[in-house]
Amino acid sequence: LHAFAGAIGISLSSTAPTWRDSSAVLVLLAGCYLILVALASYSFGAYVAARLRPASPTTAPETAEFRDGVDGLLVWALATLLTGLIALVIVQATSRVAAPSGTSAEMSTAGESIIAYDLDRLFRSDRRPQAVEGNLNYPRAEAARILLTAPSHRGMQADDRAYLVRLVAAVTGIAPPDAERRVDQVIAQVKENISRARRTGIILGFMVGAAALLGAAAAWYVACTAGRHRDGRDTLHPLWDWGRPASWCRHAIRKP
């Protein structure tokens, strides 16, 4: 289901730098799809786990229902743990892919991943001095750390802005007035991009929490329902009762 979401463009993450420019409707749609996937997967796993547990005719219905509910919560817990481990592996792999080649201990990986395109625009030049050609790792990392202070409550300090202007002028070879205008444009864009990323993170974080909570509730409820089906205390709709043929199927296969 998550692979399907990635194929049609409603996954929760993307390696494209413009994914953060997506509309709020797309973010909400991705979050709602996450909740739908959680409900479907947790419910299916809880139902199978409860139906496979041996029936105990001597057990009180309340005790059997509680045990089935705990089985559903165990399915939810194990699935959530596995999902977290898989997400951790994917995030680590994505960070290595997103980071530019030739990284070193001086690189600011967080800055490169969040505002990489803005840094490209900041140091873009057709006549870069030979002294800095091929040695942009530390200037990019330093500029990223400075730019990440722009959306803070205090904002970017005046001396940091002046230093960033001098750094851009030295690296790109453009005139100081042009470097100042470029820095101002990039600062405004960085503020907007980080604000969008924050809003997206808040929405998706709420959706992830809602999916986990609703998944736990669905796992408990479906496991209890599966236990009643297993013990014969409740009947399935003929469409879902695969253990015996439906009425129309029984008539079709009845011997003459």
Rosetta blueprint (number, residue, H / E / L):
1 L L
2 H H
3 A H
4 F H
5 A H
6 G H
7 A H
8 I H
9 G L
10 I L
11 S L
12 L L
13 S L
14 S L
15 T L
16 A L
17 P H
18 T H
19 W H
20 R H
21 D H
22 S L
23 S L
24 A H
25 V H
26 L H
27 V H
28 L H
29 L H
30 A H
31 G H
32 C H
33 Y H
34 L H
35 I H
36 L H
37 V H
38 A H
39 L H
40 A H
41 S H
42 Y H
43 S H
44 F H
45 G H
46 A H
47 Y H
48 V H
49 A H
50 A H
51 R H
52 L H
53 R L
54 P L
55 A L
56 S L
57 P L
58 T L
59 T L
60 A L
61 P H
62 E H
63 T H
64 A H
65 E H
66 F H
67 R H
68 D H
69 G H
70 V H
71 D H
72 G H
73 L H
74 L H
75 V H
76 W H
77 A H
78 L H
79 A H
80 T H
81 L H
82 L H
83 T H
84 G H
85 L H
86 I H
87 A H
88 L H
89 V H
90 I H
91 V H
92 Q H
93 A H
94 T H
95 S H
96 R H
97 V H
98 A H
99 A L
100 P L
101 S L
102 G L
103 T L
104 S L
105 A L
106 E L
107 M L
108 S L
109 T H
110 A H
111 G H
112 E H
113 S H
114 I H
115 I H
116 A H
117 Y H
118 D H
119 L H
120 D H
121 R H
122 L H
123 F L
124 R L
125 S L
126 D L
127 R L
128 R L
129 P L
130 Q L
131 A L
132 V L
133 E L
134 G L
135 N L
136 L L
137 N H
138 Y H
139 P H
140 R H
141 A H
142 E H
143 A H
144 A H
145 R H
146 I H
147 L H
148 L L
149 T L
150 A L
151 P L
152 S L
153 H L
154 R L
155 G L
156 M L
157 Q L
158 A H
159 D H
160 D H
161 R H
162 A H
163 Y H
164 L H
165 V H
166 R H
167 L H
168 V H
169 A H
170 A H
171 V H
172 T H
173 G L
174 I L
175 A L
176 P H
177 P H
178 D H
179 A H
180 E H
181 R H
182 R H
183 V H
184 D H
185 Q H
186 V H
187 I H
188 A H
189 Q H
190 V H
191 K H
192 E H
193 N H
194 I H
195 S H
196 R H
197 A H
198 R H
199 R H
200 T H
201 G H
202 I H
203 I H
204 L H
205 G H
206 F H
207 M H
208 V H
209 G H
210 A H
211 A H
212 A H
213 L H
214 L H
215 G H
216 A H
217 A H
218 A H
219 A H
220 W H
221 Y H
222 V H
223 A H
224 C H
225 T H
226 A H
227 G H
228 R H
229 H H
230 R H
231 D H
232 G L
233 R L
234 D L
235 T L
236 L L
237 H L
238 P L
239 L L
240 W L
241 D L
242 W L
243 G L
244 R L
245 P L
246 A L
247 S H
248 W H
249 C H
250 R H
251 H H
252 A H
253 I H
254 R L
255 K L
256 P L
